[in-house]
Amino acid sequence: MNNELEISDLMNELEGLSRSQILWLKRIVDQFKKPYKFERNVGSDIIDDFFLEHFGTSLLVHHCISDEPFSKDKFEYLMVTISRMNGLDAELSAKGLRGPDITIDNTRYSLKTEASRYIKTEKVHISKFMELGKGRWVDEGDLIDLRNQYLLLLNEFDRLLTLRTLSKPPNDWHYELVEIPKSILSEAEFGTLEMKHDSKQNPKPGYCHVHNENNELKYHLYFDGGSERKLQVNHLDKKYCIVHANWYIAR
């Protein structure tokens, strides 16, 4: 269907709408007229022109009714919805289970978001990679067991994407879609473990430091001994990742 026919059909649909519905549609149209720019990595095997445009348009609609960053549940929903619109087989996973968040054409994806006010453009951070649960958490030997939980979880998905909010009000919006290769995450198996024995926190926090061949830090796992007992991925140098797309939206 061409644009003229779609516009004609839309005009017919407008006749039955209430005044408030018309006003909200006008607000959305005004949002579409604001400056924006969508860019994709031409080598991406995930983001094609169709996905780039539809995801960006959805971000425009979101910021017509919200001044908050795009959340993980919306990210999951859009990945599945746009994939289906694009003719792919896509499903959301059941909530509350460990493993992939979505599956697209038999590829299992883990999805994350990053929107901290302290976000660093060239350093990727995952504040909650997984929950670590209860149990002994005293020395480096215990960190080995916790790291093994992490390594087992890597087997439950094929690819990991994180939607990063690099800029937000009072500035314009800037979203970036980054893939962290599993091969990079798997290198933690050979990382250096460190328990912070001098910490007053209980259980004490710990680290798994992962370095490159020049002994430069690639990233580290942070075993957060706080009330949530969660695992973080910190200070991951973005040069080891794949940037699939960027969306710039005027506020």
C-alpha positions in Angstrom: 0.0 0.0 0.0 1.4 3.4 -1.0 1.4 6.5 1.2 -1.6 8.1 -0.5 -3.8 5.1 0.2 -2.6 4.8 3.8 -3.3 8.5 4.4 -6.7 8.2 2.9 -7.5 5.2 5.1 -6.2 7.1 8.1 -8.4 10.1 7.4 -11.4 7.8 7.3 -10.4 6.4 10.7 -10.1 9.8 12.2 -13.8 10.6 11.8 -14.8 8.4 14.7 -12.2 9.7 17.2 -13.0 11.9 20.2 -11.5 15.4 20.6 -9.0 14.2 23.2 -7.8 11.4 20.9 -7.5 13.9 18.0 -5.4 16.2 20.2 -3.1 13.4 21.2 -2.6 12.4 17.6 -1.7 16.0 16.8 0.8 15.9 19.6 2.4 12.8 18.1 2.5 14.4 14.6 4.2 17.5 16.1 6.8 15.1 17.6 7.4 13.5 14.2 8.2 17.0 12.8 11.0 17.6 15.3 14.6 17.1 14.1 16.0 13.5 14.4 18.6 11.3 12.9 18.8 7.6 12.8 22.1 5.8 11.9 23.0 2.2 11.6 26.2 0.2 11.2 26.0 -0.9 7.5 27.7 -4.2 8.6 25.1 -5.0 11.2 23.4 -8.4 10.8 20.7 -7.3 13.4 19.6 -3.8 12.4 18.5 -3.2 8.8 16.9 -0.1 7.4 13.4 -1.3 8.3 14.3 -2.0 12.0 16.3 1.3 12.3 13.3 3.4 11.1 10.6 1.6 13.1 12.6 1.5 16.3 13.5 5.2 15.9 9.8 6.1 15.2 8.8 4.2 18.4 11.3 6.2 20.4 9.7 9.4 19.0 6.3 8.2 20.1 7.7 7.3 23.6 9.1 10.7 24.1 5.8 12.3 23.2 4.4 11.0 26.4 7.5 10.5 28.6 10.7 12.4 29.6 12.3 9.2 30.9 14.7 6.9 29.1 13.3 3.9 27.3 13.0 1.0 29.7 14.0 -2.7 29.4 10.4 -4.0 29.1 9.7 -1.6 26.2 13.0 -2.6 24.6 12.1 -6.3 24.8 8.6 -5.6 23.4 9.8 -3.5 20.5 12.5 -6.0 19.5 9.9 -8.7 19.2 7.2 -6.5 17.6 9.4 -4.9 14.9 11.0 -8.3 14.1 7.5 -9.7 13.5 6.6 -6.7 11.4 9.8 -7.5 9.4 8.7 -11.1 8.7 10.8 -12.8 11.4 9.8 -15.3 14.0 10.1 -13.6 17.4 8.9 -14.4 20.9 9.2 -12.9 24.4 10.4 -15.3 27.0 8.4 -16.0 30.2 9.0 -13.4 32.9 11.0 -14.3 36.0 13.1 -17.1 34.4 16.9 -17.1 33.9 18.0 -17.2 30.3 17.2 -15.2 27.2 14.7 -12.3 27.2 13.6 -12.9 23.6 14.2 -15.2 20.7 14.4 -14.1 17.1 14.6 -16.7 14.3 16.0 -19.3 16.9 18.7 -16.8 18.1 18.4 -16.3 21.9 19.0 -12.7 23.0 19.8 -11.3 26.5 18.7 -7.6 26.6 20.0 -4.9 28.9 19.6 -1.1 29.2 22.0 1.6 30.6 20.7 5.1 31.4 22.8 6.3 34.4 23.4 10.0 34.8 27.1 9.0 35.1 27.2 7.0 31.9 30.5 7.0 30.0 30.3 6.9 26.3 33.3 4.7 25.8 32.8 2.4 28.8 29.9 0.0 28.9 28.3 -0.9 32.2 25.7 -3.5 33.1 24.4 -2.8 36.6 22.6 -6.1 37.0 23.9 -8.9 34.8 22.4 -11.5 37.1 21.4 -12.2 40.7 23.8 -14.3 42.7 21.5 -15.5 45.5 22.4 -16.6 49.0 25.2 -18.8 50.3 28.8 -18.6 51.4 30.7 -15.5 50.2 33.9 -15.1 52.2 37.1 -15.6 50.1 38.4 -16.1 46.6 37.4 -19.7 46.6 33.8 -18.5 46.9 34.3 -16.1 44.0 35.2 -19.1 41.8 31.8 -20.6 42.5 30.1 -17.2 41.8 32.0 -16.9 38.6 30.9 -20.4 37.6 27.3 -19.3 38.0 28.1 -16.4 35.6 29.8 -18.8 33.0 26.8 -21.2 33.2 24.4 -18.3 32.4 26.4 -17.4 29.3 25.3 -20.8 27.9 21.7 -19.8 28.1 21.8 -17.1 25.4 23.5 -16.5 22.1 23.9 -12.7 21.9 23.7 -9.8 24.3 22.5 -6.3 23.3 22.3 -3.3 25.5 20.4 -0.1 24.7 22.3 2.8 26.1 20.9 6.3 26.8 24.0 8.4 26.1 22.2 11.8 26.3 19.0 13.0 27.9 17.3 16.2 29.0 18.2 19.0 29.3 20.1 17.9 26.2 18.7 16.0 23.3 18.1 12.3 23.4 20.8 9.9 22.1 20.3 6.2 22.1 23.0 3.6 21.1 22.5 -0.1 20.5 25.6 -2.1 21.5 26.4 -5.8 21.3 28.8 -7.3 23.8 30.3 -10.4 22.1 30.0 -13.6 24.2 33.6 -14.3 23.4 34.6 -11.2 25.4 32.3 -12.1 28.3 33.7 -15.7 28.3 37.2 -14.4 28.9 36.2 -13.9 32.6 36.9 -17.6 33.0 40.6 -16.8 33.1 40.3 -13.5 34.9 42.1 -12.6 38.1 39.9 -12.8 41.2 40.1 -10.3 44.1 38.1 -10.3 47.3 38.0 -7.0 49.1 38.9 -8.3 52.5 39.2 -4.8 54.1 35.6 -3.9 53.2 33.1 -3.5 56.0 30.3 -4.7 53.8 28.9 -8.1 54.5 29.2 -10.2 52.4 32.4 -8.5 51.1 32.5 -7.5 47.5 34.8 -9.0 45.0 36.2 -8.6 41.5 37.2 -10.6 38.5 39.6 -8.5 36.4 39.9 -9.3 32.7 43.0 -7.9 30.9 44.2 -7.9 27.3 47.6 -9.2 26.1 49.2 -5.9 27.1 47.8 -6.3 30.7 45.4 -3.4 30.0 41.9 -3.8 31.7 39.2 -4.9 29.3 36.5 -5.0 32.0 35.9 -6.5 35.4 33.1 -8.4 37.0 31.9 -6.9 40.2 30.4 -9.2 42.8 28.2 -6.8 44.7 27.7 -8.0 48.2 24.9 -5.5 48.9 21.3 -6.5 49.7 20.6 -7.7 46.2 23.8 -9.8 45.8 24.1 -9.1 42.1 26.8 -9.4 39.5 27.8 -6.3 37.5 29.9 -5.9 34.4 32.0 -2.7 34.8 34.3 -0.5 32.8 34.0 -2.6 29.6 36.0 -0.8 26.9 33.5 -0.2 24.0 36.2 -0.9 21.4 35.7 -4.6 22.2 31.9 -4.3 21.4 29.8 -3.8 18.2 27.8 -0.6 17.8 24.8 -1.5 15.7 22.8 1.7 15.6 22.4 5.2 17.0 19.2 7.3 17.3 19.3 11.1 17.9 16.1 12.8 18.9 15.5 16.5 19.6 13.9 17.2 22.9 
